[in-house]
Amino acid sequence: MPLSSADFSAIWLTLKLASLTTVILLLIGTPIALWLSHTRSWLRGPIGAIVALPLVLPPTVIGFYLLLALGPHGFVGRFTESLGLGTLTFSFSGLVIGSVIYSMPFVVQPLQNAFSAIGSRPLEVAATLRANPWDTFFSVILPMARPGFITASILGFAHTVGEFGVVLMIGGNIPEKTRVVSVQIYDRVEAMEYLQAHWLAGAMLVFSFLILLALYSSRKTQAGWS
C-alpha cells in the first residue's frame, strides 16, 4: 500500500492542527482586524507590522524564538511549569501556538481588508438605530464581510497545512504527536523512500490546487452576486 499507517496518522494530525488553528485565528484575528481597520491610533502601524512579520521572517527564526520562549528557561515555559502543565515544546499544544502566530497574517489581513471595504456609513446607520456593538457586528459587519471570512478561513487552513520550519523547530518529529505531513515527507525523502514521498507530496499538491480553486471560485461567485 503506498501510504502507511504513519502517513495517515500524519495526515490526520495535520488536518486537526489546521482546523483548530483556523478556528482560534478567526476568534482572535477578528477583533484585531476590526481594530486595525478603524483605529487612528499611532499603534496601528507597529501592531500591523507585528501581525505581518511572519510574511517576511524565515519560519526557522519564528520557530527558534518560540522554542526559547516555550522552553523550560523561557518566560512562557517557566509560567506553564509553575502551573504544573510542563513546557509546551515538543507537544501538540506548542504546534497550535506556533501555527497561530505563523498563520496570523493570512487571516487578519483578509479580514482587515473586508472590514475596511465596508466603510463607516453602515456602522453610523446602525448606531442611529440604537444597535449595540454585538447587534452591529452580527447584523451588519458579519454579513457584509462574509467574503473576507471565507478567504481568511481558506488561507489560514491551507497555510497551516503547508507549515514545515516552525512545526519542526517547536514540535520536533514525534510520531502521532507532532509529526505532520510536511515533516513526514521530509522523513520519507531522507530515508530515500521516494514512492511514499511521491504519494504524500502529490496529495499535498492536489490539496493545494483544490484550496486555491475553491478560493478563486468563491471570489468569482461573490463578484457575480455583487
Buried (B, 14 or more C-beta within 10 A) or exposed (E): EEBBEBBEBBBEBBBBBBEBBBEBBBEBBBEBBBBBBBEEEEEBEEBBEEBBBBEEEEBBBBBBBBBBBBBEEBEBBEEBBEEEEEBBBBBBBBBBBBBBBBBBBBBBBBBBBBBBEBEEEBBEEBEEEEBEEEEBBEBBBEEBBBBBBBBBBBBBBBBBBBBBBBBBBBBBBEEEBBBBBBBBBBBBBEEEEEEBBBBBBEBBEEBEEEBEEEBEEBEEEBEEEE
